[in-house]
Amino acid sequence: MFGIILINKPLEMTSHDVVGILRKRFNTKRIGHAGTLDPMATGLLVLAVGPATRFLQYLPLEPKVYIAKVEFGKSTNSFDQEGEVTEEHPVPDNLHDQLANVLPTMIGFQEQLPPMFSAVKVKGQPLYKYARMGEEIERKTRRIFISRLDVLETTHNTVTLEIECSGGTYVRTIAHDLGQKIGCGAFLAGLVRTKVGRFSVEGTSGPKDETLSPLITLREALAPMEERQLSELEYARVQNGGHIANSGSEAEFVTLISPNNEVVSVAAVDGNLLRPQCVIPIESLHNEEL
């Protein structure tokens, strides 16, 4: 059994908790996820079951879309509601107008500094371990892209935003930066991930629901990656780890389809050659994919 499953992660559950629950339900250790959600966040987790875990890196997982609630007037050391308050300032009466001026400046490519309370590793240790010891570590910015920041709702001290951004973006940092730009501080008070690439949270199940969301075939999940149908000879060569001739593809990667119309590999395009990067074992293909 292998494929992709979409799960709606509940509040206060870690992404690893979800993996643990599904490992028991599917009776396999081979389950992985694409993109962690903090315990305070809910929404879409894309997970792979069985040999499909090796293909997570090739799935179309961008952009990501979030619904974020940002509260103004306070800053916290974790940039979210679970941290300690570090600053408090009055919220301006014209918050809505200031947001209209500030939000457009945050669209496009940005250099974002990861928060100290994050899993980014420095000298072999995640930043949150340094943060818990009260240490501030020098971090490198990462280049992100924010497609849109749409205002859904505002109150006297909060704004609810729909955010479309690249992978690796910290929404907590967006909230913190908004507070700094407006001058009163802000933190992330709630977060829901609604989309990852073309995958949506709509219609998904929770990890403990009686009936889980149906598995998505690897072929469907890898779309719209270019496909290459293999001959019997090419299929045998790929199964043995060999490369095959490129018949004109100019893509970066190509999905290799067996004579039985099953995904057998993803290959890197290397000039006149297709070089398989990962191959599904024959014994897995002989079992039902779903």
LINHU-V272125 format. One record per pair of residues at least 24 apart in sequence whose ideal C-beta (glycine too) atoms are under 10 Angstrom apart, sorted by the first residue. I is the first residue (numbers start at 1). GAP is how many residues later the second one is. D is the distance in whole Angstrom. If there is no record, write none. Layout:
BEGIN
i=[I/I]
gap=[GAP/GAP]
d=[D/D]
END
This chain:
BEGIN
i=[1/1/1/1/1/1/1/1/1/1/1/1/1/1/2/2/2/2/2/2/2/2/2/2/2/2/2/2/2/2/2/2/2/2/2/2/3/3/3/3/3/3/3/3/3/3/3/3/3/3/3/3/3/4/4/4/4/4/4/4/4/4/4/4/4/4/4/4/4/4/4/4/5/5/5/5/5/5/5/5/5/5/5/5/5/5/5/5/5/6/6/6/6/6/6/6/6/6/6/6/6/6/6/6/6/6/6/7/7/7/7/7/7/7/7/7/7/7/7/7/7/7/8/8/8/8/8/8/8/8/8/8/8/8/8/8/8/8/9/9/9/9/9/9/9/9/9/9/9/9/9/9/9/9/10/10/10/10/10/10/11/11/11/11/11/11/11/12/12/12/12/12/13/13/13/13/13/13/13/13/14/14/15/15/15/15/17/18/18/18/18/18/19/19/19/20/21/21/21/22/22/22/22/23/24/25/25/25/25/26/26/26/28/29/30/32/34/34/34/34/34/34/35/35/35/35/35/35/35/36/36/37/37/37/37/38/38/38/38/38/38/38/38/38/38/38/39/40/40/40/40/40/40/40/40/40/41/41/41/41/41/41/41/41/41/41/42/42/42/42/42/42/42/42/43/43/43/43/43/43/43/43/43/44/44/44/44/44/44/44/44/44/44/44/45/45/45/45/45/45/46/46/46/46/46/46/46/47/47/47/48/48/48/48/49/49/49/49/50/50/50/50/50/50/51/51/51/51/51/51/51/51/51/51/51/52/52/52/52/52/52/52/52/52/52/53/54/54/54/54/54/54/54/55/55/55/55/55/55/55/55/55/55/56/57/57/57/57/58/58/58/58/58/58/58/58/58/58/59/59/59/59/59/59/59/59/59/59/60/60/60/60/60/60/60/60/60/61/61/61/61/61/62/62/62/62/62/62/62/62/62/62/62/62/63/63/63/63/63/63/63/63/63/63/63/63/63/64/64/64/64/64/64/64/64/64/64/64/64/64/64/64/65/65/65/65/65/65/65/65/65/65/65/65/65/65/66/66/66/66/66/66/66/66/66/66/66/66/66/66/67/67/67/67/67/67/67/67/67/67/67/67/67/67/68/68/68/68/68/68/68/68/68/68/68/68/68/68/68/68/68/68/69/69/69/69/69/69/69/69/69/69/69/69/69/69/70/70/70/70/70/70/70/70/70/70/70/70/70/70/70/70/70/70/70/70/70/71/71/71/71/71/71/71/71/71/71/71/71/72/72/72/72/72/72/72/72/72/72/72/72/72/72/72/72/72/72/73/73/73/73/73/73/73/73/74/74/74/74/74/74/74/75/75/75/75/75/75/75/75/76/76/76/76/76/76/76/76/76/76/77/77/77/77/77/77/77/78/78/78/78/78/78/78/78/78/78/79/79/79/79/79/79/79/79/79/79/79/79/79/79/79/79/80/80/80/80/80/80/80/80/80/80/80/80/81/81/81/81/81/81/81/82/82/82/82/83/83/83/83/83/83/83/85/85/86/86/87/87/87/87/88/88/89/89/89/89/89/89/90/90/90/91/91/91/91/91/91/91/91/91/91/92/92/92/92/92/93/94/95/95/95/95/95/95/95/95/95/96/96/96/96/96/98/98/98/98/98/99/99/99/99/99/99/99/99/100/101/101/102/102/102/102/102/102/103/103/103/103/103/103/103/103/103/103/104/105/105/106/106/106/106/106/106/106/107/107/107/107/107/107/107/108/108/108/108/109/109/109/109/109/110/110/110/110/110/110/110/110/110/110/110/110/111/111/111/111/111/112/112/112/112/112/112/112/112/112/112/112/112/112/113/113/113/113/113/113/113/113/114/114/114/114/114/114/114/114/115/115/115/115/115/115/117/117/118/118/118/120/120/142/142/142/142/143/144/144/144/144/144/145/146/149/149/157/157/157/158/158/158/159/159/160/160/162/162/163/163/163/164/164/167/167/197/198/198/214/215/215/216/216/217/217/217/217/218/218/218/218/218/218/218/219/219/219/219/219/219/220/221/222/222/222/222/223/224/225/225/225/225/225/225/225/226/226/226/226/226/226/226/227/227/227/227/227/227/228/228/228/228/228/228/228/228/229/229/229/229/229/229/230/230/230/230/230/230/230/230/231/232/232/233/234/234/234/234/235/235/235/235/235/235/236/237/238/238/238/238/238/238/238/238/239/239/239/239/239/239/239/239/240/240/241/241/241/241/242/242/243/243/243/243/243/243/243/243/244/244/244/244/245/245/245/246/246/246/246/246/246/247/247/248/249/253/256/258/258/260/260/262/262/263]
gap=[25/26/27/29/48/49/50/51/214/283/286/287/288/289/24/26/28/46/47/48/49/50/51/52/53/213/215/216/261/278/282/283/285/286/287/288/44/45/46/47/48/49/211/212/213/214/215/216/217/218/285/286/287/30/42/43/44/45/48/49/51/52/55/195/209/211/212/213/214/216/217/218/26/28/40/41/42/43/44/47/199/200/202/207/208/209/210/211/216/38/39/40/41/190/193/194/195/196/197/198/199/206/207/208/209/210/215/26/36/37/38/39/40/194/197/198/199/200/201/202/205/206/34/35/36/37/184/185/186/193/194/195/196/197/198/199/201/205/24/27/28/29/30/32/33/34/35/36/183/184/192/195/197/198/29/32/33/196/197/198/28/29/30/31/32/179/181/26/27/28/29/30/24/26/28/29/32/193/194/195/24/25/24/26/30/32/190/27/29/188/189/190/26/28/188/187/185/186/187/25/27/185/190/26/183/24/182/183/187/24/186/189/25/24/24/24/25/27/133/162/163/165/26/27/29/132/133/158/161/82/83/29/154/155/156/40/42/44/79/80/81/132/133/134/150/153/43/38/40/41/42/132/148/149/150/151/25/27/39/130/131/147/149/150/151/152/25/148/149/150/151/152/159/164/24/148/149/150/151/152/153/158/161/148/149/150/151/152/153/155/156/157/158/160/148/151/154/156/159/162/147/150/151/153/158/170/175/160/166/168/167/168/170/173/166/169/240/241/165/168/230/234/237/239/167/212/227/228/229/230/232/233/234/236/238/163/164/165/166/169/170/211/228/232/237/225/164/211/212/223/224/225/226/163/166/167/200/208/210/211/222/223/225/165/196/209/220/221/160/163/164/167/194/195/197/208/219/220/137/138/139/140/157/159/162/163/164/166/136/137/138/139/161/162/163/164/165/106/135/136/137/138/83/85/102/103/104/105/106/107/133/134/135/136/82/83/84/85/100/101/102/103/104/106/132/133/134/83/99/100/101/102/103/104/105/107/129/130/131/132/133/135/82/83/97/98/99/100/127/128/129/130/131/132/135/136/95/96/97/98/99/103/105/108/122/125/126/127/128/129/83/85/86/93/94/95/96/104/123/124/125/126/127/134/81/84/91/92/93/94/95/103/104/106/107/110/120/121/122/123/124/125/83/84/86/89/90/91/92/106/118/119/120/121/122/123/29/84/87/88/89/90/91/93/101/102/104/105/106/108/109/116/117/118/119/120/121/84/86/87/88/104/108/114/115/116/117/118/119/26/27/82/83/84/85/86/87/103/106/107/110/111/112/113/114/115/117/83/84/85/106/111/112/113/114/83/105/110/111/112/113/115/100/101/104/105/109/110/111/112/39/41/96/99/100/103/109/110/111/112/38/39/40/54/57/59/110/37/38/39/40/50/53/94/98/109/110/36/37/38/39/91/92/93/94/95/96/97/98/100/107/108/109/35/37/90/91/92/95/96/107/108/109/110/111/91/94/106/107/108/109/110/35/90/105/106/32/33/34/48/89/104/105/100/102/99/101/92/93/97/98/96/97/90/93/94/95/96/97/67/93/94/64/65/66/67/88/91/92/93/94/95/64/65/90/91/92/63/88/59/60/61/62/63/64/87/89/91/55/58/59/60/63/80/83/84/85/86/50/52/55/60/62/79/82/83/51/80/81/47/75/76/78/79/80/43/45/46/47/48/56/58/71/75/78/45/44/76/40/43/57/68/71/72/75/38/39/40/41/42/57/58/36/37/38/39/34/35/36/37/57/31/32/33/34/35/36/55/56/59/63/64/67/29/30/31/32/33/29/30/31/32/34/53/54/56/57/58/61/62/65/26/27/28/29/57/60/63/64/25/26/27/28/54/56/58/59/24/55/57/58/61/73/53/55/52/54/55/48/50/24/26/27/28/25/24/25/26/29/30/24/28/25/29/27/29/32/28/31/32/27/30/29/30/30/32/28/30/31/30/31/29/30/24/25/26/76/74/75/73/74/45/46/72/73/37/44/45/46/48/62/71/36/38/42/43/44/70/43/42/31/33/41/44/32/31/26/27/28/29/30/38/41/24/25/26/27/28/29/43/27/28/29/30/34/36/26/27/28/29/37/39/41/46/26/27/28/29/30/32/26/27/28/29/30/34/35/44/28/26/27/26/24/25/30/40/24/25/27/29/30/47/46/39/26/27/29/36/37/38/41/42/25/26/37/40/41/42/43/46/36/39/24/34/35/38/33/34/24/25/27/29/30/31/32/33/29/30/31/32/27/28/29/24/25/26/27/28/29/25/27/24/25/24/24/24/27/25/26/24/27/26]
d=[7/9/8/10/6/6/9/9/8/9/6/7/7/7/10/9/8/8/6/3/5/4/8/10/9/8/9/7/10/7/6/9/8/9/6/9/10/8/6/7/10/6/9/4/6/6/6/10/9/7/10/6/6/9/7/7/6/7/6/10/8/8/7/8/10/7/4/8/7/8/4/9/9/10/9/8/5/8/6/9/9/9/10/7/6/8/5/7/10/6/7/6/8/8/6/8/7/9/8/5/8/10/5/9/9/7/10/8/9/8/5/8/6/9/6/7/7/5/10/9/8/7/7/6/7/8/9/9/10/6/9/9/4/7/5/8/9/8/9/10/5/10/9/7/6/6/8/5/10/8/9/9/8/7/10/6/10/6/8/8/7/7/8/5/10/9/10/10/5/7/10/9/9/6/10/9/10/9/7/9/8/5/9/9/6/9/8/6/7/9/5/9/9/7/9/9/9/4/6/7/7/6/8/9/10/10/8/9/7/8/9/9/10/10/9/6/6/5/9/7/9/9/7/10/7/7/9/8/6/10/7/10/8/9/6/9/7/8/9/9/10/10/9/8/9/7/8/10/6/7/6/9/8/9/8/7/8/9/9/8/10/9/8/4/7/7/10/9/7/5/8/10/9/10/8/8/4/4/6/9/9/5/9/9/5/6/7/5/10/7/7/4/9/7/8/8/10/9/9/9/10/5/8/6/10/9/9/9/10/10/10/10/8/8/7/10/10/10/10/10/9/7/9/9/8/10/8/9/5/7/10/5/9/10/10/9/9/9/5/8/10/9/8/9/9/10/10/10/9/9/4/9/8/6/8/7/9/8/9/6/9/6/9/9/10/9/9/9/10/9/6/7/10/6/8/5/8/8/9/7/10/8/10/9/6/7/10/9/9/4/6/8/8/8/8/7/8/6/5/5/9/8/9/10/10/9/6/5/9/10/10/8/6/10/8/9/6/9/9/5/6/6/8/9/8/9/7/10/8/7/6/7/6/9/7/9/6/9/7/5/8/10/9/9/7/7/5/8/9/7/5/4/8/10/9/9/8/7/5/8/8/9/5/9/10/6/7/5/7/9/10/7/10/7/7/6/8/10/8/7/4/8/6/10/9/9/9/7/5/8/6/5/9/7/7/10/6/8/7/5/8/10/9/9/10/6/8/5/8/9/10/7/5/4/7/9/9/10/10/6/5/8/7/10/9/10/8/4/9/6/8/5/7/6/7/9/10/9/6/5/9/8/9/9/6/6/8/4/9/10/9/10/10/9/5/7/8/9/8/6/7/10/5/7/5/9/10/10/5/9/8/6/6/8/9/9/8/8/5/7/6/10/10/7/6/8/9/4/7/6/10/9/9/10/8/10/9/9/5/9/9/7/7/7/10/10/10/7/8/4/9/9/8/7/9/8/9/5/9/7/9/8/9/4/6/9/6/4/9/9/9/6/6/9/8/10/9/5/7/9/6/4/8/9/8/10/10/6/7/5/8/10/8/10/9/9/9/10/7/9/9/7/10/9/8/8/10/9/10/9/5/9/7/9/9/7/4/5/10/10/10/6/10/7/5/9/10/8/10/5/9/9/10/10/7/8/6/8/10/7/9/7/7/9/7/7/8/10/8/5/9/9/8/10/8/5/9/9/9/6/7/6/9/8/10/7/8/9/9/9/9/7/10/5/6/10/9/5/9/7/9/8/10/8/9/8/10/7/6/6/10/7/7/8/8/9/6/7/7/6/10/10/10/7/7/9/6/7/5/8/9/9/9/7/5/7/6/9/10/8/9/9/9/9/4/7/6/8/6/6/8/5/9/10/10/8/7/6/6/8/8/6/8/5/8/9/7/10/9/5/8/8/7/9/6/10/7/9/6/6/6/7/10/10/8/7/8/9/10/9/10/6/9/9/9/6/4/8/9/9/8/7/8/9/9/9/10/9/7/9/9/10/9/8/10/8/9/10/10/10/8/9/9/10/8/9/7/8/5/10/9/9/8/5/6/9/8/5/10/9/8/7/7/7/8/7/5/8/9/9/9/5/7/7/8/10/7/9/6/7/5/10/7/9/5/9/8/5/7/9/7/5/8/5/10/9/5/7/6/7/10/7/10/7/10/8/5/8/8/8/6/6/6/6/10/7/9/10/7/9/6/10/9/9/10/9/6/9/10/7/10/10/10/9/6/6/8/9/10/5/6/10/7/9/9/6/9/8/6/9/10/9/10/10/7/7/9/8/8/9/8/10/5/6/5/7/7/5/9/8/6/7/7/8/7/5/6/5/9/9/9/9/7/7/10/10/7/8/10/10/7/9]
END
